Amino acid sequence: MTACADQFDVLRHIGSGAYGEVAAVCKMDGKDKGTVYAMKVMDKKKMLDKKEMVDHEWNILTTINNPFFIKLAYSFQTNRKVVFVMLLAGGGDMLTMIERECLDEDQSKFYICEVIEGLSYLHEKEILHRDIKLENLLIGNDGHVLLTDFGLSATHCDSKDSIGGMIGTRHIMAPEIHMGQKYGFAADWWAVGVTYCDMRSRSTLWDGDDNKEYCDNAAKKRPKFPKVLSPKERGFVNKLIVRDPEKRLGGGSLGSEEIKSHEFFNDVEWSDVSAKKLTPPFIPSAEQLDALEFFPTPKGDRVFPKLQSKAAPLDWEDINYTASELI
């Protein structure tokens, strides 16, 4: 059974991205009646030259099944729009959280453990995320991490040098990507190291007035670690921010198991992490979730589009999807 626009009530426009607009919507019928979702709408005409990327993200979203990832509930199309519907992460993204106040060591450790678990699963599926950063770490209604945004991900990553292309966000991009070399899963672990520091401090690890200068500094100069890092934190991050991917923590044959065995995690029971048994530092209240408190209205003149259009339909093949538990 294919979902359609008429089944959703748009509550509020909550996000604008390079490829579409996002709104909080409420399902008005079916077994999930009353569930609040995030609806991402992309214009077919504008996305024609990005169709391969959209299909790529759709394939990943409909394949992964792990508690630390945003899951696709529905996808469908209208005459002029492609629509993805995913469960709303009511706590917003971690960048917004950090803008209010940086995290302490225990909080950062909790979240990075869940990121490591999520990436471990993804790497087992031979998928390289390539864009681990605060904006792509969401806080679910239960307070646990949900990784999102697979638009830049690479599939069939089955070796340490199986992927190419200077793709990703400058701030978290590993040196081997900057330098145009082939790379593998170790690139994600570099991003984890940078992202951990971003949780703890607003200062950057390297200076740079433009992309080239920043990239050159990341590839050649020592990082400026945040002063708030404890010796154990610094020891952990220092093993991830290693320019040689083969010497980087997680870059060897043991992968994430090498990371989990680092002394920084000596007090962590990883089976409890994977089972989401640890208590999150923050859980959105029912009132905060109802008010969509963690989603400020997007700035500028961008608006959430109307889905019904009398314009001639543009067909987008094989995009319709409904999660099995919703059928």
Secondary structure as GFF3:
##gff-version 3
##sequence-region A 1 327
A	DSSP	three_ten_helix	5	7	.	.	.	ID=ss1
A	DSSP	beta_strand	8	17	.	.	.	ID=ss2
A	DSSP	beta_strand	20	27	.	.	.	ID=ss3
A	DSSP	beta_strand	36	43	.	.	.	ID=ss4
A	DSSP	three_ten_helix	48	50	.	.	.	ID=ss5
A	DSSP	alpha_helix	51	61	.	.	.	ID=ss6
A	DSSP	beta_strand	72	77	.	.	.	ID=ss7
A	DSSP	beta_strand	81	87	.	.	.	ID=ss8
A	DSSP	alpha_helix	94	100	.	.	.	ID=ss9
A	DSSP	alpha_helix	105	124	.	.	.	ID=ss10
A	DSSP	three_ten_helix	134	136	.	.	.	ID=ss11
A	DSSP	beta_strand	137	139	.	.	.	ID=ss12
A	DSSP	beta_strand	145	147	.	.	.	ID=ss13
A	DSSP	three_ten_helix	170	172	.	.	.	ID=ss14
A	DSSP	alpha_helix	175	178	.	.	.	ID=ss15
A	DSSP	alpha_helix	186	200	.	.	.	ID=ss16
A	DSSP	alpha_helix	211	220	.	.	.	ID=ss17
A	DSSP	alpha_helix	231	240	.	.	.	ID=ss18
A	DSSP	alpha_helix	256	260	.	.	.	ID=ss19
A	DSSP	three_ten_helix	263	265	.	.	.	ID=ss20
A	DSSP	alpha_helix	270	274	.	.	.	ID=ss21
A	DSSP	alpha_helix	286	290	.	.	.	ID=ss22
A	DSSP	beta_strand	321	322	.	.	.	ID=ss23
A	DSSP	three_ten_helix	324	326	.	.	.	ID=ss24
###
